[in-house]
Amino acid sequence: MYATIQKWGNSNGLRIPKVLLDALGLRENDRVELIQTEGAITIKKAAAAPHRSLEDRLTAFYGRPIEEIGPIEGQETDWGKPEGCEIW
């Protein structure tokens, strides 16, 4: 089976025929992994990303347990005088 790489917005795209997608069990919005080898690109269905809770994400971001993360104290930022039709 052959396909052509075509312009798609500012990028290039490759349309995969429905018959091939159906045979592989792929559908719109499925995540795939692209693997580059010498002279070839392999496309395979990506494993589902595990769900991470907000607590897990914050712990990973700050590098310490959630109990040790206090409120973020900061100052207001002055962005200058209003421009245009902002309503304050």
Secondary structure, 3 states (H helix, E strand, C coil): CCCCEEEECCEEEECCCHHHHHHHCCCCCCCEEEEEECCEEEEEECCCCCCCCHHHHHHHHHCCCHHHCCCCCCCCCCCCCCCCCCCC
